Amino acid sequence: MDGVPIKSLPITTAFAALGLLLFAEAAWSQTAPVEYGPPIQISGRLVDIGGKPVRSSVRMAEAEPDGLVNETTAETDSDGIFTFLAKPSKKYRIYLGGGYSAIKTPPKTVDTTSGEDVNIGSMVFEHCSAAASGIRLRAAPPAGRLESDQIVIEPQKVDAAPRTILLDVPHPPIDPASANRRVRVELPQCWAGPTLENREEWELLGYVTFAHPISLGAFVGGGVEKIRVIRYLPNLTPERIRQELLKVWASMFSEAGNGIFWSESSQGNIEASIEFENGGRGLIVTDGGHVRVQDRAGKSWFLRPLPQSLQ
């Protein structure tokens, strides 16, 4: 029918053809991806406390309710000027440093809803004082004791017993939608370091180090009602399982990460569910010298107890 005017067709055919065109246009408008408008230019100037330009990296990220995502970096020029290209109808955070930052310069928030370019003016580059820039975990209070009768060992058929228990087998996160979402944690300015009391500030970090060794029991947090052993290697007796869990629970460690950070090979021999008094659930997998634990908030950590604390 190419090249044939609609008016030369029968009326019913013409209306049918027109209907198909309208349907196709409506379908395309519903399925076509939403495109952002022209990029917004966000610029500013980095200076020292005397007003002179500073050469440094400046960061920008989209400000979402659960943190900062899609971080980008720009370098200032010889006049201290930096420029970012951003999407319209978004909120952005402009800041210096990252992670354990010792920069005192407050971040700036930019809203691009207007669709206009934004100049945020000057940002003053300033370091925190030495006393305020610590990044270590303070000494932790003693862990609550774990008694032998709190450890329940579920029956396990010998022929169904596992031969290996991997420490790094992934377990479902609390929020599956955010499992692969890289979110930057915003720490307070001149952060003095994490404590067990302010763990909400640092528990989304991928790695933390401690100035003083901390016990596994204190780190996991929350009152523990029972530890229920659900898998173990067939060569372990109930007595040895309890001894190993009691020893690991009271052990001390100096670092924790959200992935295995040691180079030596490690496989678990015990896997147990942690039942908290508030009804929450956690997890512990260990070989006696390495631990994977899911704490009271559902966050998984890998720990390596200090050898002297296991004696």
KAQUI-V412871 format. One record per residue. N is the residue number from 1. RES is the residue in one small letter. SS is DSSP state (2 for helix, 1 for strand, 0 for the rest). OMEGA is omega as a letter, one per 30 degrees, with the letter a starting at -180 (none if undefined). NEAR is the number of other ideal C-beta (glycine too) atoms within 8 Angstrom. Layout:
N:RES:SS:OMEGA:NEAR + N:RES:SS:OMEGA:NEAR
This chain:
1:m:0:a:5 + 2:d:0:l:3 + 3:g:0:a:3 + 4:v:0:l:7 + 5:p:0:l:5 + 6:i:2:a:8 + 7:k:2:l:5 + 8:s:2:a:5 + 9:l:0:l:11 + 10:p:0:a:5 + 11:i:2:a:6 + 12:t:2:l:6 + 13:t:2:a:8 + 14:a:2:l:11 + 15:f:2:l:8 + 16:a:2:a:8 + 17:a:2:l:11 + 18:l:2:l:9 + 19:g:2:l:8 + 20:l:2:l:8 + 21:l:2:l:8 + 22:l:2:l:8 + 23:f:2:a:8 + 24:a:2:a:8 + 25:e:2:l:8 + 26:a:2:l:8 + 27:a:2:a:8 + 28:w:2:a:8 + 29:s:2:a:7 + 30:q:2:a:6 + 31:t:2:a:5 + 32:a:0:a:6 + 33:p:0:l:3 + 34:v:0:a:4 + 35:e:0:l:4 + 36:y:0:l:7 + 37:g:0:a:5 + 38:p:0:a:5 + 39:p:0:l:8 + 40:i:1:l:13 + 41:q:1:l:10 + 42:i:1:a:17 + 43:s:1:l:12 + 44:g:1:a:14 + 45:r:1:l:13 + 46:l:1:a:14 + 47:v:1:l:13 + 48:d:0:a:9 + 49:i:0:l:5 + 50:g:0:l:5 + 51:g:0:a:6 + 52:k:0:a:7 + 53:p:1:a:11 + 54:v:0:l:10 + 55:r:0:a:8 + 56:s:0:l:9 + 57:s:1:l:8 + 58:v:1:a:15 + 59:r:1:l:13 + 60:m:1:l:14 + 61:a:1:l:13 + 62:e:1:a:9 + 63:a:1:l:8 + 64:e:1:a:8 + 65:p:0:a:2 + 66:d:0:l:6 + 67:g:1:a:9 + 68:l:1:a:11 + 69:v:1:l:11 + 70:n:1:a:5 + 71:e:1:l:10 + 72:t:1:a:8 + 73:t:1:l:8 + 74:a:1:l:11 + 75:e:1:l:9 + 76:t:0:l:15 + 77:d:0:a:8 + 78:s:0:l:5 + 79:d:0:a:7 + 80:g:0:a:13 + 81:i:1:l:10 + 82:f:1:a:13 + 83:t:1:l:8 + 84:f:1:l:12 + 85:l:1:a:7 + 86:a:1:l:13 + 87:k:0:l:8 + 88:p:0:l:12 + 89:s:0:l:7 + 90:k:0:l:9 + 91:k:1:a:9 + 92:y:1:l:15 + 93:r:1:l:13 + 94:i:1:a:15 + 95:y:1:l:12 + 96:l:0:l:13 + 97:g:0:l:8 + 98:g:0:l:7 + 99:g:0:l:6 + 100:y:0:a:6 + 101:s:0:l:10 + 102:a:0:l:9 + 103:i:1:a:11 + 104:k:0:a:8 + 105:t:0:a:10 + 106:p:0:l:5 + 107:p:0:l:9 + 108:k:1:l:10 + 109:t:1:a:9 + 110:v:1:l:12 + 111:d:1:a:8 + 112:t:0:a:15 + 113:t:0:a:6 + 114:s:0:a:5 + 115:g:0:a:9 + 116:e:0:l:5 + 117:d:0:a:7 + 118:v:1:l:10 + 119:n:1:a:7 + 120:i:1:l:10 + 121:g:1:a:6 + 122:s:1:l:8 + 123:m:1:a:14 + 124:v:1:l:8 + 125:f:0:a:11 + 126:e:0:l:9 + 127:h:1:l:7 + 128:c:0:l:11 + 129:s:0:a:7 + 130:a:2:a:5 + 131:a:2:a:5 + 132:a:2:a:8 + 133:s:0:l:12 + 134:g:0:a:8 + 135:i:0:a:8 + 136:r:0:l:8 + 137:l:1:l:12 + 138:r:0:a:8 + 139:a:0:a:5 + 140:a:0:l:14 + 141:p:0:a:5 + 142:p:0:l:6 + 143:a:0:l:12 + 144:g:0:a:7 + 145:r:0:l:5 + 146:l:0:a:13 + 147:e:0:a:5 + 148:s:2:a:6 + 149:d:2:l:4 + 150:q:2:a:10 + 151:i:1:a:14 + 152:v:1:a:8 + 153:i:1:a:9 + 154:e:0:l:7 + 155:p:0:a:4 + 156:q:0:l:9 + 157:k:0:a:6 + 158:v:2:a:6 + 159:d:2:l:4 + 160:a:2:a:5 + 161:a:0:l:11 + 162:p:0:l:7 + 163:r:0:l:4 + 164:t:0:l:7 + 165:i:1:a:13 + 166:l:0:l:7 + 167:l:0:a:14 + 168:d:0:l:8 + 169:v:0:a:5 + 170:p:0:l:4 + 171:h:0:a:7 + 172:p:0:l:4 + 173:p:0:l:8 + 174:i:0:a:4 + 175:d:0:a:6 + 176:p:2:a:6 + 177:a:2:a:5 + 178:s:2:a:9 + 179:a:0:a:7 + 180:n:0:a:4 + 181:r:0:a:8 + 182:r:0:a:5 + 183:v:0:l:11 + 184:r:1:l:10 + 185:v:0:l:9 + 186:e:0:l:7 + 187:l:0:l:9 + 188:p:0:l:5 + 189:q:0:a:8 + 190:c:0:a:10 + 191:w:0:a:11 + 192:a:0:l:6 + 193:g:0:a:10 + 194:p:0:l:8 + 195:t:0:l:9 + 196:l:0:a:10 + 197:e:0:a:4 + 198:n:0:a:8 + 199:r:2:l:11 + 200:e:2:l:5 + 201:e:2:a:10 + 202:w:0:a:11 + 203:e:0:l:9 + 204:l:0:l:7 + 205:l:0:a:8 + 206:g:0:a:5 + 207:y:1:l:9 + 208:v:1:l:10 + 209:t:1:a:9 + 210:f:1:l:13 + 211:a:1:l:9 + 212:h:1:l:8 + 213:p:1:a:9 + 214:i:1:a:13 + 215:s:1:l:13 + 216:l:2:a:16 + 217:g:2:l:12 + 218:a:2:a:12 + 219:f:2:a:15 + 220:v:2:l:12 + 221:g:0:l:9 + 222:g:0:l:10 + 223:g:0:a:7 + 224:v:1:l:14 + 225:e:1:l:7 + 226:k:1:l:8 + 227:i:1:a:15 + 228:r:1:a:9 + 229:v:1:a:14 + 230:i:1:l:7 + 231:r:1:l:9 + 232:y:1:a:14 + 233:l:0:a:11 + 234:p:0:a:7 + 235:n:0:a:3 + 236:l:0:l:11 + 237:t:0:l:5 + 238:p:2:a:7 + 239:e:2:a:6 + 240:r:2:l:8 + 241:i:2:a:14 + 242:r:2:a:11 + 243:q:2:a:8 + 244:e:2:l:13 + 245:l:2:l:16 + 246:l:2:a:11 + 247:k:2:a:10 + 248:v:2:a:14 + 249:w:2:a:12 + 250:a:2:a:11 + 251:s:0:a:13 + 252:m:1:l:10 + 253:f:1:a:16 + 254:s:1:l:8 + 255:e:1:l:11 + 256:a:1:a:10 + 257:g:1:l:11 + 258:n:0:l:8 + 259:g:0:l:7 + 260:i:0:a:8 + 261:f:0:l:8 + 262:w:0:a:7 + 263:s:0:a:2 + 264:e:0:l:4 + 265:s:0:l:3 + 266:s:0:l:10 + 267:q:0:a:9 + 268:g:1:l:14 + 269:n:0:l:11 + 270:i:1:l:17 + 271:e:1:a:11 + 272:a:1:l:13 + 273:s:1:l:9 + 274:i:1:l:13 + 275:e:1:a:10 + 276:f:1:a:13 + 277:e:0:a:7 + 278:n:0:l:6 + 279:g:0:l:4 + 280:g:0:a:9 + 281:r:1:l:8 + 282:g:1:a:13 + 283:l:1:l:13 + 284:i:1:l:15 + 285:v:1:a:12 + 286:t:1:l:14 + 287:d:0:a:10 + 288:g:0:a:9 + 289:g:0:l:8 + 290:h:0:a:14 + 291:v:1:l:14 + 292:r:1:a:15 + 293:v:1:l:15 + 294:q:1:a:13 + 295:d:0:a:14 + 296:r:0:l:9 + 297:a:0:a:8 + 298:g:0:a:9 + 299:k:0:l:9 + 300:s:1:l:10 + 301:w:1:l:12 + 302:f:1:a:15 + 303:l:1:l:13 + 304:r:0:a:11 + 305:p:0:l:14 + 306:l:0:a:11 + 307:p:2:a:7 + 308:q:2:a:5 + 309:s:2:l:11 + 310:l:2:a:11 + 311:q:0:none:4
